[in-house]
Amino acid sequence: MAFPIVSCLFFLLMIYSATACDRCVHQSKVAYFSKASALQSGACGYGSSAVGFNGGRLAAAVPSLYKEGARCGACYQIRCKNSKLCSKEGTTVTVTDQNTNNQTDFVVSSRAFSAMANQGKAQDLLKLGIVDVEYKRVPCDFKNKNLAIRVEQSSKRPNYLAITFLYQGGQTEIVGVDIAQVGSSNWSFMSRNEGAVWDTSRVPKGALQFRLVVTAGFDGKWYWAKAVLPANWRNGVIYDTRLQITDIAQEGCSPCDDGTWKFP
């Protein structure tokens, strides 16, 4: 069948546009987890794959930034405001979890926290535990890796399929996913299970293709991933979509969307 939730997707895209402006510079505080495993097993559902994201510089974001999992995999540049301890460049983190601590917008891995420090000052910064920061969203760069789909262990062929998207570059969110048998135009939609995980109990037979809607510009943009999963797809395996999503979604909030705003 044709994509059944176009109006719903349009509504979602309007919400994302209205609540965006995250390329503007924001003020907050950042703390860190002493154990990176807390972020690797986070709400996004990346599991051990998160270790390879951004050199282990990972973050849990507050609900307003996490956006019910739509911002899983998003990248933010963060720098602390203590000029004696911290560099002007700061560091870039990748969202892998949700932060429920309302004292900070992010709780980051200790590697990310110490990466904000000037040379030789990492231990002094870590001793503070929490610092004032400035941050903004930036495009993710996975070094020419294609968008990938991991079949989750909870999948049960042929009646249930759960997938996680990995290595989405650029600065967009996936807001809709369709699935169909390769060569068929009989598309059905998948639902966001949690975080970056999408699932369906209406699994087509045979090899599978996907259509994605991402936020791009002020509207959505379709991507078609042809012949991604073989008919004998297996749990735990990562499959290459042969797509690279590098779009930078425009935001309805001047001056942040006109290219003139620079991170201090």
Contacts in CASP RR format, 6 or more apart in sequence:
PFRMAT RR
TARGET T0000
AUTHOR 0000-0000-0000
METHOD contacts of the structure
MODEL  1
MAFPIVSCLFFLLMIYSATACDRCVHQSKVAYFSKASALQSGACGYGSSA
VGFNGGRLAAAVPSLYKEGARCGACYQIRCKNSKLCSKEGTTVTVTDQNT
NNQTDFVVSSRAFSAMANQGKAQDLLKLGIVDVEYKRVPCDFKNKNLAIR
VEQSSKRPNYLAITFLYQGGQTEIVGVDIAQVGSSNWSFMSRNEGAVWDT
SRVPKGALQFRLVVTAGFDGKWYWAKAVLPANWRNGVIYDTRLQITDIAQ
EGCSPCDDGTWKFP
1 186 0 8 1.000
1 187 0 8 1.000
1 188 0 8 1.000
2 187 0 8 1.000
3 9 0 8 1.000
3 178 0 8 1.000
3 187 0 8 1.000
3 189 0 8 1.000
3 211 0 8 1.000
4 188 0 8 1.000
4 189 0 8 1.000
5 176 0 8 1.000
5 189 0 8 1.000
9 175 0 8 1.000
9 176 0 8 1.000
9 213 0 8 1.000
9 220 0 8 1.000
12 175 0 8 1.000
13 175 0 8 1.000
13 215 0 8 1.000
13 219 0 8 1.000
13 220 0 8 1.000
16 67 0 8 1.000
16 70 0 8 1.000
16 173 0 8 1.000
16 175 0 8 1.000
16 215 0 8 1.000
16 249 0 8 1.000
17 215 0 8 1.000
17 218 0 8 1.000
17 251 0 8 1.000
17 252 0 8 1.000
19 64 0 8 1.000
20 249 0 8 1.000
20 251 0 8 1.000
20 252 0 8 1.000
20 253 0 8 1.000
21 251 0 8 1.000
21 252 0 8 1.000
21 253 0 8 1.000
21 256 0 8 1.000
22 65 0 8 1.000
22 76 0 8 1.000
22 136 0 8 1.000
22 137 0 8 1.000
22 251 0 8 1.000
23 136 0 8 1.000
23 137 0 8 1.000
23 138 0 8 1.000
23 171 0 8 1.000
23 251 0 8 1.000
23 256 0 8 1.000
23 257 0 8 1.000
23 261 0 8 1.000
24 136 0 8 1.000
24 253 0 8 1.000
24 256 0 8 1.000
24 261 0 8 1.000
25 134 0 8 1.000
25 135 0 8 1.000
25 136 0 8 1.000
25 261 0 8 1.000
25 263 0 8 1.000
25 264 0 8 1.000
26 105 0 8 1.000
26 134 0 8 1.000
26 135 0 8 1.000
26 136 0 8 1.000
27 132 0 8 1.000
27 133 0 8 1.000
27 134 0 8 1.000
28 104 0 8 1.000
28 105 0 8 1.000
28 106 0 8 1.000
28 132 0 8 1.000
28 133 0 8 1.000
28 135 0 8 1.000
29 103 0 8 1.000
29 104 0 8 1.000
29 105 0 8 1.000
29 130 0 8 1.000
29 131 0 8 1.000
29 132 0 8 1.000
29 133 0 8 1.000
30 78 0 8 1.000
30 80 0 8 1.000
30 104 0 8 1.000
30 105 0 8 1.000
30 106 0 8 1.000
30 107 0 8 1.000
30 108 0 8 1.000
30 113 0 8 1.000
30 130 0 8 1.000
30 131 0 8 1.000
30 133 0 8 1.000
30 135 0 8 1.000
31 101 0 8 1.000
31 103 0 8 1.000
31 104 0 8 1.000
31 106 0 8 1.000
31 107 0 8 1.000
31 108 0 8 1.000
31 113 0 8 1.000
31 129 0 8 1.000
31 130 0 8 1.000
32 107 0 8 1.000
32 108 0 8 1.000
32 109 0 8 1.000
32 110 0 8 1.000
32 112 0 8 1.000
32 113 0 8 1.000
32 126 0 8 1.000
32 129 0 8 1.000
33 39 0 8 1.000
33 60 0 8 1.000
33 107 0 8 1.000
33 108 0 8 1.000
33 109 0 8 1.000
33 110 0 8 1.000
34 110 0 8 1.000
36 51 0 8 1.000
36 56 0 8 1.000
36 58 0 8 1.000
36 109 0 8 1.000
36 110 0 8 1.000
36 111 0 8 1.000
38 60 0 8 1.000
38 97 0 8 1.000
39 50 0 8 1.000
39 58 0 8 1.000
39 59 0 8 1.000
39 60 0 8 1.000
39 96 0 8 1.000
39 97 0 8 1.000
39 108 0 8 1.000
39 109 0 8 1.000
40 46 0 8 1.000
40 47 0 8 1.000
40 48 0 8 1.000
40 50 0 8 1.000
40 51 0 8 1.000
40 58 0 8 1.000
40 96 0 8 1.000
41 47 0 8 1.000
42 50 0 8 1.000
42 60 0 8 1.000
42 96 0 8 1.000
42 97 0 8 1.000
42 98 0 8 1.000
43 60 0 8 1.000
43 66 0 8 1.000
43 69 0 8 1.000
43 72 0 8 1.000
43 97 0 8 1.000
43 98 0 8 1.000
43 194 0 8 1.000
43 195 0 8 1.000
44 50 0 8 1.000
44 69 0 8 1.000
44 72 0 8 1.000
44 73 0 8 1.000
44 95 0 8 1.000
44 96 0 8 1.000
44 97 0 8 1.000
44 195 0 8 1.000
44 196 0 8 1.000
45 72 0 8 1.000
45 96 0 8 1.000
45 164 0 8 1.000
45 194 0 8 1.000
45 195 0 8 1.000
45 196 0 8 1.000
45 197 0 8 1.000
46 53 0 8 1.000
46 72 0 8 1.000
46 96 0 8 1.000
46 164 0 8 1.000
46 166 0 8 1.000
46 196 0 8 1.000
49 150 0 8 1.000
49 164 0 8 1.000
49 166 0 8 1.000
49 238 0 8 1.000
50 56 0 8 1.000
50 58 0 8 1.000
50 94 0 8 1.000
50 96 0 8 1.000
53 73 0 8 1.000
53 94 0 8 1.000
53 96 0 8 1.000
54 75 0 8 1.000
54 92 0 8 1.000
54 93 0 8 1.000
54 94 0 8 1.000
54 140 0 8 1.000
55 111 0 8 1.000
56 94 0 8 1.000
56 109 0 8 1.000
56 111 0 8 1.000
56 112 0 8 1.000
57 91 0 8 1.000
57 92 0 8 1.000
57 93 0 8 1.000
57 94 0 8 1.000
57 108 0 8 1.000
57 109 0 8 1.000
57 111 0 8 1.000
57 112 0 8 1.000
57 115 0 8 1.000
58 93 0 8 1.000
58 94 0 8 1.000
58 95 0 8 1.000
58 96 0 8 1.000
58 97 0 8 1.000
58 108 0 8 1.000
58 109 0 8 1.000
58 111 0 8 1.000
58 112 0 8 1.000
59 76 0 8 1.000
59 78 0 8 1.000
59 93 0 8 1.000
59 94 0 8 1.000
59 95 0 8 1.000
59 96 0 8 1.000
59 97 0 8 1.000
59 99 0 8 1.000
59 106 0 8 1.000
59 107 0 8 1.000
59 108 0 8 1.000
59 109 0 8 1.000
59 112 0 8 1.000
60 66 0 8 1.000
60 95 0 8 1.000
60 96 0 8 1.000
60 97 0 8 1.000
60 98 0 8 1.000
60 99 0 8 1.000
60 106 0 8 1.000
60 107 0 8 1.000
60 108 0 8 1.000
61 71 0 8 1.000
61 74 0 8 1.000
61 76 0 8 1.000
61 95 0 8 1.000
61 97 0 8 1.000
61 98 0 8 1.000
61 99 0 8 1.000
61 105 0 8 1.000
61 106 0 8 1.000
62 98 0 8 1.000
62 99 0 8 1.000
62 100 0 8 1.000
62 101 0 8 1.000
62 102 0 8 1.000
62 104 0 8 1.000
62 105 0 8 1.000
62 106 0 8 1.000
63 98 0 8 1.000
63 100 0 8 1.000
65 71 0 8 1.000
65 74 0 8 1.000
65 95 0 8 1.000
65 105 0 8 1.000
65 106 0 8 1.000
66 72 0 8 1.000
66 95 0 8 1.000
66 98 0 8 1.000
66 99 0 8 1.000
67 173 0 8 1.000
68 192 0 8 1.000
68 195 0 8 1.000
69 98 0 8 1.000
69 192 0 8 1.000
69 194 0 8 1.000
69 195 0 8 1.000
69 196 0 8 1.000
70 173 0 8 1.000
70 174 0 8 1.000
70 175 0 8 1.000
70 192 0 8 1.000
71 95 0 8 1.000
71 173 0 8 1.000
72 95 0 8 1.000
72 96 0 8 1.000
72 195 0 8 1.000
72 196 0 8 1.000
73 94 0 8 1.000
73 95 0 8 1.000
73 96 0 8 1.000
73 140 0 8 1.000
73 168 0 8 1.000
73 196 0 8 1.000
74 94 0 8 1.000
74 95 0 8 1.000
74 137 0 8 1.000
74 140 0 8 1.000
74 171 0 8 1.000
74 173 0 8 1.000
75 92 0 8 1.000
75 93 0 8 1.000
75 94 0 8 1.000
75 95 0 8 1.000
75 137 0 8 1.000
75 138 0 8 1.000
75 139 0 8 1.000
75 140 0 8 1.000
75 141 0 8 1.000
75 171 0 8 1.000
76 92 0 8 1.000
76 93 0 8 1.000
76 95 0 8 1.000
76 106 0 8 1.000
76 135 0 8 1.000
76 136 0 8 1.000
76 137 0 8 1.000
76 138 0 8 1.000
77 90 0 8 1.000
77 91 0 8 1.000
77 92 0 8 1.000
77 135 0 8 1.000
77 136 0 8 1.000
77 137 0 8 1.000
77 138 0 8 1.000
77 263 0 8 1.000
78 90 0 8 1.000
78 91 0 8 1.000
78 92 0 8 1.000
78 93 0 8 1.000
78 106 0 8 1.000
78 108 0 8 1.000
78 112 0 8 1.000
78 116 0 8 1.000
78 133 0 8 1.000
78 134 0 8 1.000
78 135 0 8 1.000
79 86 0 8 1.000
79 87 0 8 1.000
79 88 0 8 1.000
79 89 0 8 1.000
79 90 0 8 1.000
79 91 0 8 1.000
79 116 0 8 1.000
79 133 0 8 1.000
79 134 0 8 1.000
79 135 0 8 1.000
79 263 0 8 1.000
80 86 0 8 1.000
80 90 0 8 1.000
80 116 0 8 1.000
80 125 0 8 1.000
80 131 0 8 1.000
80 132 0 8 1.000
80 133 0 8 1.000
81 131 0 8 1.000
81 132 0 8 1.000
81 133 0 8 1.000
81 134 0 8 1.000
82 125 0 8 1.000
82 128 0 8 1.000
82 131 0 8 1.000
82 132 0 8 1.000
84 121 0 8 1.000
85 117 0 8 1.000
85 118 0 8 1.000
85 121 0 8 1.000
85 124 0 8 1.000
85 125 0 8 1.000
85 128 0 8 1.000
86 116 0 8 1.000
86 117 0 8 1.000
86 118 0 8 1.000
86 121 0 8 1.000
86 125 0 8 1.000
86 131 0 8 1.000
87 116 0 8 1.000
87 117 0 8 1.000
87 118 0 8 1.000
88 264 0 8 1.000
90 115 0 8 1.000
90 116 0 8 1.000
91 112 0 8 1.000
91 115 0 8 1.000
91 116 0 8 1.000
92 138 0 8 1.000
93 106 0 8 1.000
93 108 0 8 1.000
93 109 0 8 1.000
93 112 0 8 1.000
94 140 0 8 1.000
99 105 0 8 1.000
99 106 0 8 1.000
99 107 0 8 1.000
101 107 0 8 1.000
103 130 0 8 1.000
104 130 0 8 1.000
105 135 0 8 1.000
106 133 0 8 1.000
106 135 0 8 1.000
110 126 0 8 1.000
113 125 0 8 1.000
113 126 0 8 1.000
113 129 0 8 1.000
114 122 0 8 1.000
114 123 0 8 1.000
114 125 0 8 1.000
114 126 0 8 1.000
115 122 0 8 1.000
116 125 0 8 1.000
116 131 0 8 1.000
116 133 0 8 1.000
117 124 0 8 1.000
117 125 0 8 1.000
125 131 0 8 1.000
134 263 0 8 1.000
134 264 0 8 1.000
136 263 0 8 1.000
137 171 0 8 1.000
138 171 0 8 1.000
139 169 0 8 1.000
139 170 0 8 1.000
139 171 0 8 1.000
139 246 0 8 1.000
139 248 0 8 1.000
140 168 0 8 1.000
140 169 0 8 1.000
140 170 0 8 1.000
140 171 0 8 1.000
141 169 0 8 1.000
141 170 0 8 1.000
142 167 0 8 1.000
142 168 0 8 1.000
142 169 0 8 1.000
144 244 0 8 1.000
145 167 0 8 1.000
146 167 0 8 1.000
146 240 0 8 1.000
146 241 0 8 1.000
146 242 0 8 1.000
146 243 0 8 1.000
146 244 0 8 1.000
147 165 0 8 1.000
147 166 0 8 1.000
147 167 0 8 1.000
147 168 0 8 1.000
147 169 0 8 1.000
147 225 0 8 1.000
147 241 0 8 1.000
147 243 0 8 1.000
147 244 0 8 1.000
147 245 0 8 1.000
148 165 0 8 1.000
148 166 0 8 1.000
148 167 0 8 1.000
148 238 0 8 1.000
148 239 0 8 1.000
148 240 0 8 1.000
148 241 0 8 1.000
149 163 0 8 1.000
149 164 0 8 1.000
149 165 0 8 1.000
149 166 0 8 1.000
149 210 0 8 1.000
149 225 0 8 1.000
149 228 0 8 1.000
149 229 0 8 1.000
149 238 0 8 1.000
149 239 0 8 1.000
149 241 0 8 1.000
150 163 0 8 1.000
150 164 0 8 1.000
150 166 0 8 1.000
150 236 0 8 1.000
150 237 0 8 1.000
150 238 0 8 1.000
150 239 0 8 1.000
151 161 0 8 1.000
151 162 0 8 1.000
151 163 0 8 1.000
151 229 0 8 1.000
151 233 0 8 1.000
151 234 0 8 1.000
151 235 0 8 1.000
151 236 0 8 1.000
151 237 0 8 1.000
151 238 0 8 1.000
151 239 0 8 1.000
152 162 0 8 1.000
152 163 0 8 1.000
152 164 0 8 1.000
152 197 0 8 1.000
152 199 0 8 1.000
152 235 0 8 1.000
152 236 0 8 1.000
153 235 0 8 1.000
153 236 0 8 1.000
154 160 0 8 1.000
154 162 0 8 1.000
154 199 0 8 1.000
154 235 0 8 1.000
155 161 0 8 1.000
155 162 0 8 1.000
155 163 0 8 1.000
155 233 0 8 1.000
155 235 0 8 1.000
157 203 0 8 1.000
157 233 0 8 1.000
158 203 0 8 1.000
158 205 0 8 1.000
159 201 0 8 1.000
159 203 0 8 1.000
160 199 0 8 1.000
160 200 0 8 1.000
160 201 0 8 1.000
160 203 0 8 1.000
161 179 0 8 1.000
161 190 0 8 1.000
161 199 0 8 1.000
161 200 0 8 1.000
161 203 0 8 1.000
161 208 0 8 1.000
161 233 0 8 1.000
162 193 0 8 1.000
162 197 0 8 1.000
162 198 0 8 1.000
162 199 0 8 1.000
163 190 0 8 1.000
163 197 0 8 1.000
163 198 0 8 1.000
163 199 0 8 1.000
164 196 0 8 1.000
164 197 0 8 1.000
164 198 0 8 1.000
165 174 0 8 1.000
165 196 0 8 1.000
165 198 0 8 1.000
166 196 0 8 1.000
166 238 0 8 1.000
168 174 0 8 1.000
168 245 0 8 1.000
169 244 0 8 1.000
169 245 0 8 1.000
169 246 0 8 1.000
170 245 0 8 1.000
170 246 0 8 1.000
170 247 0 8 1.000
170 248 0 8 1.000
171 247 0 8 1.000
171 248 0 8 1.000
171 249 0 8 1.000
172 214 0 8 1.000
172 215 0 8 1.000
172 216 0 8 1.000
172 221 0 8 1.000
172 245 0 8 1.000
172 247 0 8 1.000
172 248 0 8 1.000
172 249 0 8 1.000
173 214 0 8 1.000
173 215 0 8 1.000
173 249 0 8 1.000
174 212 0 8 1.000
174 213 0 8 1.000
174 214 0 8 1.000
175 213 0 8 1.000
175 214 0 8 1.000
175 215 0 8 1.000
175 220 0 8 1.000
176 189 0 8 1.000
176 190 0 8 1.000
176 212 0 8 1.000
176 213 0 8 1.000
177 189 0 8 1.000
177 190 0 8 1.000
177 198 0 8 1.000
177 210 0 8 1.000
177 211 0 8 1.000
177 212 0 8 1.000
177 213 0 8 1.000
178 187 0 8 1.000
178 188 0 8 1.000
178 189 0 8 1.000
178 190 0 8 1.000
178 210 0 8 1.000
178 211 0 8 1.000
178 212 0 8 1.000
179 187 0 8 1.000
179 188 0 8 1.000
179 189 0 8 1.000
179 190 0 8 1.000
179 200 0 8 1.000
179 203 0 8 1.000
179 204 0 8 1.000
179 208 0 8 1.000
179 209 0 8 1.000
179 210 0 8 1.000
179 211 0 8 1.000
180 186 0 8 1.000
180 187 0 8 1.000
180 188 0 8 1.000
180 204 0 8 1.000
180 208 0 8 1.000
180 209 0 8 1.000
180 211 0 8 1.000
181 204 0 8 1.000
181 205 0 8 1.000
181 206 0 8 1.000
181 207 0 8 1.000
181 208 0 8 1.000
181 209 0 8 1.000
182 206 0 8 1.000
182 207 0 8 1.000
182 208 0 8 1.000
182 209 0 8 1.000
182 226 0 8 1.000
182 227 0 8 1.000
183 209 0 8 1.000
184 204 0 8 1.000
186 204 0 8 1.000
187 211 0 8 1.000
188 200 0 8 1.000
188 202 0 8 1.000
188 204 0 8 1.000
189 200 0 8 1.000
190 198 0 8 1.000
190 199 0 8 1.000
190 200 0 8 1.000
191 198 0 8 1.000
191 199 0 8 1.000
191 200 0 8 1.000
192 198 0 8 1.000
193 199 0 8 1.000
205 231 0 8 1.000
206 231 0 8 1.000
207 227 0 8 1.000
207 229 0 8 1.000
207 230 0 8 1.000
207 231 0 8 1.000
208 228 0 8 1.000
208 229 0 8 1.000
208 233 0 8 1.000
209 224 0 8 1.000
209 225 0 8 1.000
209 226 0 8 1.000
209 227 0 8 1.000
209 228 0 8 1.000
210 224 0 8 1.000
210 225 0 8 1.000
210 228 0 8 1.000
210 241 0 8 1.000
211 222 0 8 1.000
211 223 0 8 1.000
211 224 0 8 1.000
211 225 0 8 1.000
212 222 0 8 1.000
212 223 0 8 1.000
212 224 0 8 1.000
212 225 0 8 1.000
213 220 0 8 1.000
213 221 0 8 1.000
213 222 0 8 1.000
213 223 0 8 1.000
214 220 0 8 1.000
214 221 0 8 1.000
214 223 0 8 1.000
214 245 0 8 1.000
214 247 0 8 1.000
214 249 0 8 1.000
215 221 0 8 1.000
215 249 0 8 1.000
216 247 0 8 1.000
216 249 0 8 1.000
217 247 0 8 1.000
217 249 0 8 1.000
217 250 0 8 1.000
218 250 0 8 1.000
218 252 0 8 1.000
221 247 0 8 1.000
223 243 0 8 1.000
223 245 0 8 1.000
225 241 0 8 1.000
225 242 0 8 1.000
225 243 0 8 1.000
226 242 0 8 1.000
228 239 0 8 1.000
228 240 0 8 1.000
228 241 0 8 1.000
229 239 0 8 1.000
233 239 0 8 1.000
250 257 0 8 1.000
251 257 0 8 1.000
255 261 0 8 1.000
END
